[in-house]
Amino acid sequence: MLPLTEENKHVAQLLFSSGTCPRCILRFCGVDLPAPYKHPSKELLNELQKFLEPEKPELILEAPNPPLKKIRLHEDGIDNLSEDGKEGVSVTEDESMAEKPSKLRVCNVCLGILQEFCEKGFITKVCQKVEASGFEFTS
């Protein structure tokens, strides 16, 4: 569970929709506990998405107004013709065509430094490369 409050929800939603990573959202919301920052990026992302989900309203059995049916404006074959009679490209709004956010985008605040590069797996790889090169360091 993320240590965010309901008053931070609007700010977190704006930051998340603009492409900010979960760690930077925690930073902007004033979370100074180190525990949430230690979780993997994917886990933080899932927790943040759960926090930002709108609460489900109570189940209402009656719909006040039924949904409107779409009116078919063009007959088949006519809507794909352009002004000169050639076939054109028709633009449709479809959920499958909507832009889906990639599973991991580069944060617009930290430029990705706090996303994958601070996780244990990456740090151990860097340590192994440094040790293999002959450099000495202490942790």
C-alpha positions in Angstrom: 0.0 0.0 0.0 1.4 3.4 -1.0 1.5 6.1 1.7 -0.5 8.5 -0.3 -3.6 10.3 1.0 -6.8 11.2 -0.8 -5.7 14.8 -1.0 -2.7 13.6 -3.1 -4.9 11.7 -5.5 -5.6 14.5 -7.9 -1.9 15.5 -8.0 -0.9 11.9 -8.5 -3.4 11.5 -11.3 -2.1 14.6 -13.1 1.5 13.5 -12.8 0.8 9.9 -13.8 -1.2 11.0 -16.9 1.7 13.3 -17.9 4.2 10.4 -17.9 5.8 10.7 -14.5 7.1 7.5 -12.9 5.7 6.2 -9.6 8.9 7.1 -7.7 8.8 10.7 -8.8 5.1 10.9 -8.0 5.9 9.7 -4.5 8.6 12.4 -4.3 6.3 15.2 -5.5 3.6 14.1 -3.0 6.1 14.4 -0.1 6.5 10.8 0.8 9.8 10.7 2.8 9.6 7.1 4.0 12.3 4.9 2.4 10.2 1.7 2.3 8.0 2.4 -0.8 11.0 3.5 -2.9 12.6 0.0 -2.4 9.8 -1.8 -4.2 10.4 -2.8 -7.9 9.1 -0.4 -10.5 6.4 -2.8 -11.8 5.1 -3.3 -8.3 5.0 0.5 -7.6 3.2 1.0 -10.9 0.5 -1.6 -10.1 0.0 -0.1 -6.6 -0.3 3.4 -8.1 -2.8 2.3 -10.7 -4.9 0.6 -7.9 -4.7 3.8 -5.9 -5.8 6.0 -8.8 -8.7 3.7 -9.9 -12.0 5.5 -9.4 -14.0 3.9 -6.7 -16.8 1.6 -8.0 -20.2 3.1 -7.3 -22.9 1.1 -5.7 -24.8 -1.3 -8.0 -27.9 0.4 -9.5 -30.3 -1.9 -11.0 -32.3 0.7 -13.0 -30.7 2.8 -15.7 -32.1 6.3 -15.6 -31.7 6.8 -19.4 -30.9 4.0 -21.8 -27.8 4.6 -23.9 -28.5 6.2 -27.3 -28.0 4.1 -30.4 -25.6 5.3 -33.0 -27.2 6.6 -36.1 -25.8 5.2 -39.3 -25.1 8.2 -41.5 -23.7 6.5 -44.6 -24.6 3.5 -46.5 -22.0 0.8 -47.1 -19.5 1.8 -49.7 -20.3 5.5 -49.7 -18.5 6.5 -46.6 -15.1 5.3 -47.9 -15.2 7.5 -51.0 -13.4 10.8 -51.1 -14.5 13.9 -53.1 -12.9 12.7 -56.3 -14.6 9.3 -56.1 -11.5 7.4 -55.1 -11.4 5.3 -52.0 -10.3 7.3 -48.9 -9.3 6.4 -45.5 -12.1 6.5 -43.0 -11.2 7.4 -39.4 -13.1 5.5 -36.7 -12.9 5.7 -33.0 -12.1 2.2 -31.8 -10.7 1.2 -28.4 -8.3 -1.1 -30.2 -7.0 1.9 -32.1 -6.5 4.0 -29.0 -3.0 4.7 -28.0 -2.1 2.3 -25.2 0.7 3.4 -22.9 3.8 1.3 -23.2 4.6 -1.0 -20.2 7.5 1.3 -19.3 7.9 4.8 -20.6 10.8 7.1 -19.7 9.8 9.4 -16.9 9.6 13.1 -17.9 11.0 14.2 -14.5 13.9 11.8 -13.7 14.5 10.8 -17.3 14.3 7.1 -16.3 17.1 7.2 -13.7 14.7 6.2 -10.9 12.9 3.6 -12.9 15.0 0.6 -13.8 18.5 1.8 -12.8 18.0 1.8 -9.0 16.7 -1.8 -8.8 18.8 -4.6 -7.2 19.2 -6.6 -10.4 20.7 -3.7 -12.3 22.9 -2.7 -9.4 24.3 -6.2 -9.1 25.1 -6.3 -12.8 27.0 -3.0 -12.5 28.9 -4.3 -9.5 29.8 -7.5 -11.4 31.1 -5.5 -14.4 33.1 -3.2 -12.1 34.6 -6.2 -10.3 35.4 -7.9 -13.6 37.2 -4.8 -14.8 39.5 -4.9 -11.8 38.3 -1.8 -10.1 37.9 -1.8 -6.4 35.0 -0.4 -4.5 33.1 -0.8 -1.3 29.4 -0.9 -0.8 
